[in-house]
């Protein structure tokens, strides 16, 4: 798994260097926000009534291979 270190990680598919970034969904009129990983099950209308119980969130970091374009995502 590539990690954010002083050394640039290599792609596990083609051994080229990777570059760091993030994946986001475009929302009209909203600033770009990175995806986050949230512990637990997704919220549904049924469990929203009980109130949110999620406490742990992590920003998802995406690495893109400069050679083959492979994306690897990690929640560090």
HUKANOR-V147388 format. One record per helix or strand of 3 or more residues. SS is the DSSP state (hx for helix, st for strand). FROM is the first residue (numbers start at 1). LEN is the number of residues. If there is no record, write none. Layout:
ss	from	len
SS	FROM	LEN
SS	FROM	LEN
This chain:
ss	from	len
st	17	5
st	36	3
hx	45	4
st	57	9
st	71	5
